[in-house]
Amino acid sequence: MNNTPLPAGLNEMDLAAIETVRRVAEKILAPEAATVDETSSFPAAQLHALAEIGVLGINLPEQWGGPGLSALALSACVEAVAAGCASTASALTAHFLATDAILLGGDDALRARILPKASTGEVLGAFALTEPRAGSNPVDMRCTARKTDSGYHVSGVKHFISNGAVADFIVVFAITDASAGHKGISAFLVEQNTPGLIASQPERTMGLRGGHVFELSFDCEIPAENRIGQEGSGFRTAMKVLDNGRVEVASMCLGIAQSALDAALGWVKQRMIGGQPLAGYQGIQWMLADMATQLRAARLLTEDAAAKRAQGIRFSQEASMAKLFAAEAAGRIADTALQIHGGYGFVRDLPLERHVRDLRIMRIYEGSSEVQRTIIARHLINQ
Ligand SMILES: CC(C)(COP(=O)(O)OP(=O)(O)OC[C@H]1O[C@@H](n2cnc3c(N)ncnc32)[C@H](O)[C@@H]1OP(=O)(O)O)[C@@H](O)C(=O)NCCC(=O)NCCSC(=O)CCS(=O)O
């Protein structure tokens, strides 16, 4: 039975969806998570299992093929997937970034063309914002989209793109007016089979080894109808998408941290030291108390951000607080869980060292902890 707490205010459909996702995560994702990591294999079968229960569209409203779940339920589902297999959760949430970009930035024609297929998993998406020389500051990007008679010529290199080579479509951000700063950035949809699109081999990463990330190089002609929204609207679309994405990263952190805490709780009850279980020692109890308190705080910040997201008002500050705190807390929680396991925690037969490795990127991608602090501070100063 899954003892992860649920937020208040979920309706029956939300609860049914979460229960189904938890069941699939426990029965199908979790048993394969160590193998996915060990073999660095892309979790295609896991995504397929999630697609079969509708998870690839849970960020979408009913109009575009989604179930119309609440933002709180979406977070709880992402948490459940991450608790089962963090690599799968990373590939899934990268797909959400791509479909959110079309939902939030595109017109109805593009939404109708892509979102229903993306919600069933018939097509998988990727979100290409980061470049080798433009990570934390996307306005420094070099990728360009030059107008042609039939559409645009997209040219440039994107870096660290989850799903990049396996996605059917890639949301690419590129400069359409180099003199206009962030207002000169536009978003485009590039299909995988487009001539001139070349993907690297997957990067060899420390963690999330099944959540493959690629360098993508573009020298592609694309039709005008593949522009997402108006020219110049790309930066705002990217930022709005990342507000959503940061709550999903926070939710992934909750799932992995909860798994680490659960493992530590199981261990301290069975591991005997000096004739008594580890759980009897005050030093261990205090570690557990700190882990649970940090996890609870991360959960409440994540729920707060999800609740603001549901209200349809700007929630950048709440999203950044949730991501910042959850990523840093989860890293500490997993590290403490490993410490409690002693040498066994360092051994790859147990999941603790994998949790520590998988969590490390959470303080970096979708805006580093430093970027989140910048966003929070700007809101404090400007409000
Ligand atoms: C740190 C930053 C937020 C700083 O951005 P800027 O200083 O360049 O821009 P601003 O002046 O703040 O804003 C310009 C403009 O945009 C509007 N804006 C900004 N944020 C939002 C928002 N959240 N929602 C709506 N509108 C927004 C703002 O109001 C301004 O509008 P006006 O000009 O006033 O009209 C930013 O650089 C940043 O977030 N950096 C981090 C980038 C990042 O997270 N990259 C990660 C890429 S994806 C990834 O890592 C994983 C992908 S995967 O797994 O493949």
PDBQT file of the ligand as one rigid body, heavy atoms in Angstrom, charges set to zero:
ROOT
HETATM    1  C1  LIG A 401      16.277  34.075 -14.747  1.00  0.00    +0.000 C 
HETATM    2  C2  LIG A 401      15.303  34.469 -15.813  1.00  0.00    +0.000 C 
HETATM    3  C3  LIG A 401      13.876  34.452 -15.287  1.00  0.00    +0.000 C 
HETATM    4  C4  LIG A 401      15.622  35.928 -16.212  1.00  0.00    +0.000 C 
HETATM    5  O1  LIG A 401      15.004  36.294 -17.359  1.00  0.00    +0.000 OA
HETATM    6  P1  LIG A 401      15.251  37.725 -18.037  1.00  0.00    +0.000 P 
HETATM    7  O2  LIG A 401      15.895  38.681 -17.059  1.00  0.00    +0.000 OA
HETATM    8  O3  LIG A 401      15.974  37.539 -19.312  1.00  0.00    +0.000 OA
HETATM    9  O4  LIG A 401      13.807  38.202 -18.365  1.00  0.00    +0.000 OA
HETATM   10  P2  LIG A 401      12.785  39.039 -17.496  1.00  0.00    +0.000 P 
HETATM   11  O5  LIG A 401      13.192  40.472 -17.583  1.00  0.00    +0.000 OA
HETATM   12  O6  LIG A 401      12.582  38.469 -16.142  1.00  0.00    +0.000 OA
HETATM   13  O7  LIG A 401      11.440  38.854 -18.313  1.00  0.00    +0.000 OA
HETATM   14  C5  LIG A 401      11.340  39.287 -19.672  1.00  0.00    +0.000 C 
HETATM   15  C6  LIG A 401       9.870  39.324 -20.059  1.00  0.00    +0.000 C 
HETATM   16  O8  LIG A 401       9.298  38.027 -19.920  1.00  0.00    +0.000 OA
HETATM   17  C7  LIG A 401       8.234  38.054 -18.987  1.00  0.00    +0.000 C 
HETATM   18  N1  LIG A 401       8.292  36.847 -18.151  1.00  0.00    +0.000 N 
HETATM   19  C8  LIG A 401       9.370  36.393 -17.477  1.00  0.00    +0.000 A 
HETATM   20  N2  LIG A 401       9.054  35.300 -16.805  1.00  0.00    +0.000 NA
HETATM   21  C9  LIG A 401       7.755  35.070 -17.057  1.00  0.00    +0.000 A 
HETATM   22  C10 LIG A 401       6.829  34.076 -16.612  1.00  0.00    +0.000 A 
HETATM   23  N3  LIG A 401       7.233  33.105 -15.774  1.00  0.00    +0.000 N 
HETATM   24  N4  LIG A 401       5.566  34.120 -17.052  1.00  0.00    +0.000 NA
HETATM   25  C11 LIG A 401       5.165  35.100 -17.892  1.00  0.00    +0.000 A 
HETATM   26  N5  LIG A 401       5.987  36.092 -18.355  1.00  0.00    +0.000 NA
HETATM   27  C12 LIG A 401       7.262  36.046 -17.928  1.00  0.00    +0.000 A 
HETATM   28  C13 LIG A 401       8.490  39.292 -18.131  1.00  0.00    +0.000 C 
HETATM   29  O9  LIG A 401       7.304  39.774 -17.561  1.00  0.00    +0.000 OA
HETATM   30  C14 LIG A 401       9.062  40.242 -19.177  1.00  0.00    +0.000 C 
HETATM   31  O10 LIG A 401       7.985  40.732 -19.960  1.00  0.00    +0.000 OA
HETATM   32  P3  LIG A 401       7.934  42.279 -20.422  1.00  0.00    +0.000 P 
HETATM   33  O11 LIG A 401       9.176  42.539 -21.207  1.00  0.00    +0.000 OA
HETATM   34  O12 LIG A 401       7.916  43.085 -19.161  1.00  0.00    +0.000 OA
HETATM   35  O13 LIG A 401       6.693  42.382 -21.222  1.00  0.00    +0.000 OA
HETATM   36  C15 LIG A 401      15.384  33.539 -17.031  1.00  0.00    +0.000 C 
HETATM   37  O14 LIG A 401      16.561  33.797 -17.749  1.00  0.00    +0.000 OA
HETATM   38  C16 LIG A 401      15.363  32.075 -16.634  1.00  0.00    +0.000 C 
HETATM   39  O15 LIG A 401      14.349  31.552 -16.183  1.00  0.00    +0.000 OA
HETATM   40  N6  LIG A 401      16.465  31.370 -16.824  1.00  0.00    +0.000 N 
HETATM   41  C17 LIG A 401      16.565  29.943 -16.619  1.00  0.00    +0.000 C 
HETATM   42  C18 LIG A 401      16.310  29.217 -17.895  1.00  0.00    +0.000 C 
HETATM   43  C19 LIG A 401      15.995  27.774 -17.646  1.00  0.00    +0.000 C 
HETATM   44  O16 LIG A 401      15.321  27.420 -16.711  1.00  0.00    +0.000 OA
HETATM   45  N7  LIG A 401      16.426  26.944 -18.542  1.00  0.00    +0.000 N 
HETATM   46  C20 LIG A 401      16.119  25.559 -18.470  1.00  0.00    +0.000 C 
HETATM   47  C21 LIG A 401      15.766  25.056 -19.798  1.00  0.00    +0.000 C 
HETATM   48  S1  LIG A 401      14.842  23.594 -19.868  1.00  0.00    +0.000 SA
HETATM   49  C22 LIG A 401      15.709  22.411 -19.030  1.00  0.00    +0.000 C 
HETATM   50  O17 LIG A 401      16.571  22.634 -18.310  1.00  0.00    +0.000 OA
HETATM   51  C23 LIG A 401      15.340  20.961 -19.137  1.00  0.00    +0.000 C 
HETATM   52  C24 LIG A 401      14.824  20.651 -20.420  1.00  0.00    +0.000 C 
HETATM   53  S2  LIG A 401      14.737  19.039 -20.708  1.00  0.00    +0.000 S 
HETATM   54  O18 LIG A 401      14.777  18.173 -19.668  1.00  0.00    +0.000 OA
HETATM   55  O19 LIG A 401      15.091  18.706 -21.969  1.00  0.00    +0.000 OA
ENDROOT
TORSDOF 0
